[in-house]
Amino acid sequence: MKNIEYVFFLSSSMKNRLRVQADKDKNKIVGFVVQYEAKIVNKWHTIVRYDTKHGFFHRDLIHSDGSTDKEPLSMGNYNLSMTFATNDIKQNWQKYRQRFEEELYGRN
């Protein structure tokens, strides 16, 4: 089994990053975490996380108060699930950040 870990910065400000951790057996992903982290007021916050903890693929939408909304998802296999998660964060990180900041600062 091989462990894969990397961080990919999503913006030139270096305040938005995609963190990936995965376990791979041959060409098959057997478990992973893909999360979007934002640096807000000099602190890193996890804002959205896709993972396979608890034995199923799901998305955790993390709120500024620390609470989490868990949404079970199904993509067929973990290879497709990890690709979906990575693409979603790359395409939507600004929306996720905006929602989190609106909650944090009380704006709607």
C-alpha positions as CSV (number, residue, x, y, z in Angstrom):
1,M,0.0,0.0,0.0
2,K,1.2,3.5,-0.9
3,N,0.4,6.7,1.0
4,I,0.0,9.9,-1.1
5,E,0.1,13.4,0.5
6,Y,0.3,16.8,-1.0
7,V,-0.8,20.4,-0.7
8,F,-1.8,22.5,-3.7
9,F,-2.2,26.3,-3.4
10,L,-5.4,27.5,-5.1
11,S,-4.5,31.2,-5.1
12,S,-1.4,33.3,-5.6
13,S,-2.0,34.9,-2.1
14,M,-1.1,31.4,-0.6
15,K,-4.2,31.8,1.7
16,N,-6.2,29.0,0.0
17,R,-5.0,25.4,-0.3
18,L,-6.2,22.0,-1.2
19,R,-4.8,19.2,1.0
20,V,-4.9,15.6,-0.2
21,Q,-4.1,12.4,1.7
22,A,-4.8,9.1,0.1
23,D,-4.0,5.4,0.5
24,K,-3.5,3.5,-2.8
25,D,-3.3,-0.2,-3.4
26,K,-1.9,-0.7,-6.9
27,N,-4.1,1.6,-9.0
28,K,-7.0,1.6,-6.6
29,I,-7.7,4.3,-4.0
30,V,-8.8,2.6,-0.8
31,G,-9.3,5.7,1.4
32,F,-8.7,9.4,1.2
33,V,-9.2,12.9,2.6
34,V,-9.5,15.9,0.2
35,Q,-10.0,19.2,2.0
36,Y,-10.1,23.0,1.4
37,E,-8.3,25.1,3.9
38,A,-8.3,28.9,4.0
39,K,-6.1,31.3,6.0
40,I,-8.3,33.9,7.6
41,V,-6.9,36.4,10.1
42,N,-3.6,34.5,10.2
43,K,-5.3,31.1,11.1
44,W,-5.9,28.1,8.9
45,H,-9.5,26.9,8.8
46,T,-10.8,23.7,7.2
47,I,-13.9,24.8,5.4
48,V,-14.9,21.7,3.4
49,R,-13.7,18.1,3.6
50,Y,-14.4,15.1,1.5
51,D,-13.4,11.8,3.0
52,T,-14.0,8.1,3.3
53,K,-13.8,7.9,7.1
54,H,-16.6,6.1,8.8
55,G,-16.6,3.6,5.8
56,F,-18.4,5.8,3.2
57,F,-17.7,8.7,0.9
58,H,-19.1,12.0,2.2
59,R,-18.7,15.7,2.4
60,D,-18.3,17.6,5.6
61,L,-19.3,21.3,5.2
62,I,-17.7,23.0,8.2
63,H,-19.2,26.1,9.7
64,S,-17.4,29.0,11.3
65,D,-18.8,27.9,14.8
66,G,-17.1,24.5,14.3
67,S,-20.3,22.6,13.6
68,T,-20.4,20.3,10.6
69,D,-23.0,19.2,8.0
70,K,-22.3,15.7,6.8
71,E,-23.6,14.7,3.3
72,P,-23.3,11.1,2.2
73,L,-22.3,10.8,-1.5
74,S,-22.0,8.0,-4.0
75,M,-19.7,8.1,-7.0
76,G,-19.2,4.3,-7.7
77,N,-15.7,3.9,-6.5
78,Y,-13.1,5.9,-4.5
79,N,-11.0,6.8,-7.6
80,L,-14.0,8.6,-9.1
81,S,-14.9,10.0,-5.7
82,M,-11.5,11.5,-5.1
83,T,-11.4,13.0,-8.6
84,F,-14.9,14.5,-8.0
85,A,-13.8,16.0,-4.6
86,T,-10.6,17.5,-6.0
87,N,-12.4,19.1,-9.0
88,D,-15.2,20.5,-6.8
89,I,-12.8,22.2,-4.5
90,K,-10.7,23.6,-7.4
91,Q,-13.8,25.0,-9.0
92,N,-15.8,26.2,-6.0
93,W,-13.3,27.2,-3.3
94,Q,-14.2,30.9,-3.6
95,K,-17.9,30.1,-2.8
96,Y,-16.9,27.9,0.1
97,R,-14.7,30.7,1.5
98,Q,-17.3,33.4,1.0
99,R,-19.9,31.3,2.9
100,F,-17.5,30.7,5.8
101,E,-16.5,34.4,6.0
102,E,-20.1,35.5,5.9
103,E,-20.9,33.2,8.8
104,L,-17.7,34.3,10.7
105,Y,-18.4,38.0,10.3
106,G,-22.2,37.8,10.5
107,R,-22.9,39.0,7.0
108,N,-25.6,37.6,4.7
